[in-house]
Amino acid sequence: MAEILNMKEEVAELSRRDLANAVRALAMDAVEKANSGHPGMPMGMADVATVLFTQFVKFDAAHPDWPDRDRFVLSAGHGSMLLYALLYLLGYPGLDLGELKNFRQLGSKTAGHPEYGHAPGIETTTGPLGQGLANGVGMALAERLLNHRHGDGICNHFTYVLAGDGCLMEGISHEAISLAGHLRLGKLIVLFDDNHVSIDGPTDLSVSDRQLDRFRASGWHVTGVDGHDAGAVAVAIANARNVSDQPSLIACRTVIGFGAPNKQGSAATHGAPLGSDEIAAARKELHWPHPPFEIPAAVLEAWRAAGSRGRPAYEAWLAATEKLTDGETGRLVDPIDADVRAAIKGAVEEAKSQFVSEAPKLATRVSSNKVLEKLVPVIPGLVGGSADLTGSNGTLTSQQRAIRADDFSGSYIYYGVREHAMAAAMNGMALHGGIVPYGGTFLVFTDYCRPALRLSALMGKRVIYVMTHDSIGLGEDGPTHQPVEHLASLRAMPNLYVMRPCDAVECAECWELALTRKDGPTVLALSRQGLETVRREQVNKNLSAHGAYLLRETKGERDVTLIATGSEVSLAVAARDVLGQEGIEAAVVSMPCWELFEAQPESYRQAVLGPRPRIGVEAAVAFGWEKWLGEGGAFIGMSTFGASAPAGALFDHFGITAEAVAEAARQAVR
Ligand SMILES: Cc1ncc(C[n+]2csc(CCOP(=O)(O)OP(=O)(O)O)c2C)c(N)n1
């Protein structure tokens, strides 16, 4: 009897090796064919990935968008062939052999690093190291929030992250690990490819951290295993799944490039094709005689069987959703459907009419908070937060409660001073579905969020960045805190909306636009200082939707156009009044969002901008403004860093005043 059992185990072990070797072969062959890529990590982690996907991950390849699937994040995105090989072998739609043969080529779904949206099963875009790990924290958090709301039958899944030495060396890993430990995200399991090698060579060239202790210190459950011992890996994963109140790290000791007899264990396998001789040697070493891109039928069949393993669980989930309305089921993916959109519109119109009738002088960070008070009750999936600047950012409303490790009923996250992880976790939540995340810090600290913000834009995810203290107008905190180049640098980023509302009414409109945008992130740049309400007329239409519009028209023929954003719009309005008394007809254009304005038809843009001359005014650098101002235009703004003083004194000192705008206009029309 014991003998029979042993035999069975042997067979199982043999076929498991075959399954893993299929991944190895596809990785080394695709990299060879592309003549670029990273074979080492996929070959080293093939055993771990095989155990994970054949025994643990809950998914159904035929239904890759199943909202309650386990998430798998390849944080070490350079090992993209691991993911592509798995998706092909498991039978996900979209990645056939042709795509693998086209690895890294123009138009293929198999980009150099995994890109979200290229094929089902790619849960997030990775490559910038450490981002995926922090995305995983956001996904695991989203899972807990939806679990609390809907129960185990609807949302109850794991998030697995595969991270390498590089991910763990990145600073973002500290923020992400710390946040996950604090929130005790027990359904987050990180598989660390502990291969002691990165690009420059052995990791002991540059790092001596005791990684396991580091995770332990942040409250994680930690184990280490031989990453080529499938049984040990399985036990470690099973144990990690049983720990419900701590995230888990499994350090999998592996050999990079496993199976390439002369190169394995060395940085030579990290990021270059192995070469035909070494590949031939690896085929021998691995007992894998099959030609490139050929997977024996029995091996493929076994993988495909693993790909449909989750079907009964998927069907059980479908049955469980019968207790939800269609709307609720849909909102597990996109929380802003037609009904919620209508509710947002209603809430924004209500806020606008209140602002118009009261005409308050409010900082836009405060009007943003007032708008949020109306939005929070109508958007069940809205989850706010701030990186330790809650009161300053105005991100918390009276109706929200904090999310805590022992209570996921809230909808507000105290991210702590972790801007980078906040941004990346928001990406994770948006990617997970069911959640619309917004998070705040000072605009100047978009620099601390930037790598994640860039990925929000690249992936086209709806993440809302509430960035307050948007200019020298923040005053006494001085130049370290005063953004000067940030608007320009954010506007340079494709697919990011940068919105700088001029008053409470525009602020409400910008919130509506950010929330109803489906295909990308928005930065709301909000003032610290009070701003007059310049929108005094009741208009239900969202004027900010055009990006820019005529705020004050001229009575007669236009002599000059004053174009401003945010807090400087009121300066332009004041300048216009002065100019009017002198017989100079000045129109004022409010331009809360360049990107939306750029998308308008040429005729609309010309009508708004009017004939030259044009004067731009923004308490920031001029970079980029030339496209609106053209020949003969002038810009009133910043050309240096700011200074520490009260806001009023700074605007005078740097010459950003109504008088300066008026004078520039006089010069221009002369
Ligand atoms: C933020 C960032 N910095 C640098 C790189 C370039 N890079 C890609 S992989 C890598 C080394 C990663 O080492 P490791 O995680 O150990 O991967 P392995 O060598 O095991 O494949 C580096 C520096 C990157 N992708 N992202």
The ligand as an SDF file (V2000), in Angstrom:
LIG
                    3D

 26 27  0  0  0  0  0  0  0  0999 V2000
   11.3720   51.1710  -10.0110 C   0  0  0  0  0  0  0  0  0  0  0  0
   12.2580   50.3290  -10.8690 C   0  0  0  0  0  0  0  0  0  0  0  0
   13.5810   50.4980  -10.8160 N   0  0  0  0  0  0  0  0  0  0  0  0
   14.3880   49.7770  -11.6060 C   0  0  0  0  0  0  0  0  0  0  0  0
   13.8790   48.8650  -12.4710 C   0  0  0  0  0  0  0  0  0  0  0  0
   14.8090   48.0810  -13.4030 C   0  0  0  0  0  0  0  0  0  0  0  0
   14.8430   46.6810  -12.9580 N   0  0  0  0  0  0  0  0  0  0  0  0
   14.1010   45.7320  -13.5150 C   0  0  0  0  0  0  0  0  0  0  0  0
   14.3040   44.2390  -12.7920 S   0  0  0  0  0  0  0  0  0  0  0  0
   15.4520   44.8530  -11.7300 C   0  0  0  0  0  0  0  0  0  0  0  0
   16.1220   43.9730  -10.7270 C   0  0  0  0  0  0  0  0  0  0  0  0
   15.1220   43.2090   -9.9850 C   0  0  0  0  0  0  0  0  0  0  0  0
   15.7210   42.2370   -9.2260 O   0  0  0  0  0  0  0  0  0  0  0  0
   14.8550   41.0380   -8.6750 P   0  0  0  0  0  0  0  0  0  0  0  0
   13.5760   41.5460   -8.1460 O   0  0  0  0  0  0  0  0  0  0  0  0
   15.7130   40.2700   -7.7440 O   0  0  0  0  0  0  0  0  0  0  0  0
   14.5020   40.2230   -9.9450 O   0  0  0  0  0  0  0  0  0  0  0  0
   15.2150   38.9100  -10.4730 P   0  0  0  0  0  0  0  0  0  0  0  0
   16.6490   39.2700  -10.7380 O   0  0  0  0  0  0  0  0  0  0  0  0
   15.0770   37.9070   -9.4270 O   0  0  0  0  0  0  0  0  0  0  0  0
   14.4890   38.5960  -11.7260 O   0  0  0  0  0  0  0  0  0  0  0  0
   15.6510   46.2010  -11.9380 C   0  0  0  0  0  0  0  0  0  0  0  0
   16.5890   47.0500  -11.1770 C   0  0  0  0  0  0  0  0  0  0  0  0
   12.4840   48.7160  -12.4990 C   0  0  0  0  0  0  0  0  0  0  0  0
   11.8840   47.8510  -13.3110 N   0  0  0  0  0  0  0  0  0  0  0  0
   11.7000   49.4350  -11.6620 N   0  0  0  0  0  0  0  0  0  0  0  0
  1  2  1  0
  2  3  1  0
  2 26  2  0
  3  4  2  0
  4  5  1  0
  5  6  1  0
  5 24  2  0
  6  7  1  0
  7  8  2  0
  7 22  1  0
  8  9  1  0
  9 10  1  0
 10 11  1  0
 10 22  2  0
 11 12  1  0
 12 13  1  0
 13 14  1  0
 14 15  2  0
 14 16  1  0
 14 17  1  0
 17 18  1  0
 18 19  2  0
 18 20  1  0
 18 21  1  0
 22 23  1  0
 24 25  1  0
 24 26  1  0
M  CHG  1   7   1
M  END
$$$$
